[in-house]
Amino acid sequence: SDLEGSNANPDDVIVTTGSQHALDLISRIFIDPGDVVLVEAPSYLGALGTFSQYQAQVVHVQMDHDGLIPEALRHAISTTRAAGHKIKFLYLIPNYQNPAGVLLPADRRSEILDICRDSGIFVIEDNPYGLLGFDKPSPNAMRATDSENVVYLGSFSKTIAPGFRVGWALVPQSLKEKL
């Protein structure tokens, strides 16, 4: 299938009880107490609560009117590592970010993916709002560019019905067995 430019094979899909369930699974499996999770500043409160539950240290990365700032991400990675901390992943909401509402442009998406790939950090792309744009389509999913380093989270709760708690994760084959 083709979702926002991301060719996904049914074998890549893990069905969950909403995208929050997928985020909990990822956190439970990958976070050890004291590990660092990089997030946008500000970030989704539900995700922050999940990371806290698994005793992760959250490092906020500065945003502007176009979303996460790549240079701020580079800085956060270098200072976190210089302090001796292990970064497990970058969590972000590139489309209509919650709570800021900004839409991350395609060129920034590519730069952020390059930074994370070069740094050995995988990306959690939470996208509950990406199919809700009215003015113009959202840029392609980050997973469309890098299916090996991005875990894509989706949900029907925003597009079909709020009470319909069905979500999914598109995961790289290297992570599928763990999840």
Disulfide bonds with the S-S distance in Angstrom:
none
